[in-house]
Amino acid sequence: MLTDMPNDFKIEKIKRAANFKMPTSHVHPFYDVTYLISGECTCFVNHNIYKLSKGDLIIIPPGEIHRSTFHGNMQSERFVLSFRDDQLGWIRSLIGEKLVAESLKTDVISIPSKRRDYVESLLNKLLFESDDPDILSPAFIQAGLLELLLFVIRCQQYENNVLKEIDVDNQLMQEIATYVYNNYDKKISLDDMAQRFHISRSYLSKKFKTATGFGFKEYLNMVRIEESKRLLSNTDYSLIDIAIATGFENQSYFSRIFKKYTGLTPKQFR
């Protein structure tokens, strides 16, 4: 599902019940930064599985397919901060385009325990300015966002605390998701994947859903739709050529699935 926001900046403090799951996957045309105050969750982004716990922060760039699943017997709490790419002009002018681009890729950062109060204080200030704005609030928000991002970049550059993609229990599902992500243009089915990775069809279906939050077919379609959106935007290929290039059986099925996930026909999107 493609979702947008009406403003250039948004921040929320959200509590979730135990075992909450996002009802739908998301693709945003803006950056998402989530900081977990308490609890545990799994974030599936594009084809990577990240396990988050208290004090972890994840960056999700625009256009990345993602879904979160919360675990455990206790409710969790998190900050979710969203901003558009054009909000980064100030920081680019200070530290350069290359460092910003390298730093704002998908990453999970475990904030050192002694610095979590600082990060949460920054986020609470941003929340205050957003919820109760005055004429100076946009400037405070821009300054606060800059400070937060500079701190995140410092962690990436100078701290050995960027988490790896996955825990061992989900390694196989990571490999399957990566295969689908890299081979969406081929004929792929649940049966094919079960045979390729030497597991049963039912186990793959259940485990993939548990690990990623996506049904297998849902994930495959999302990957194909994201690539078809890129081709619709950046090429003059015909709809049938795009359908074939992204692995759909025919143009009719492509158009139906495209509208299901975006709310638009391919022609309307183009």
Buried (B, 14 or more C-beta within 10 A) or exposed (E): BBEEEEEBBBBEBEEBEEEBBBEEBBBBEBBBBBBBBBBBBBBBBBBBBBBBBBBBBBBBBEBBBBBBBBBEEEBBBBBBBBBBBEBBEEBBEEEEEEBBEEBBEBBBBBBEEEBBEBBBEBBBBBBBBBEEEEEEBBEBBBBBBBBBBBBBBEBBEEEEBEBEBBBEEBEBBBBBBBBBBEEBBEEBEBEEBBEEBEBEBEEBBEBBBEBBBBBBEBBBBBBBBBBBBEBBEEEEBEBEEBBBBBBBEEBEEBBEBBBEBBEBEBEEBB
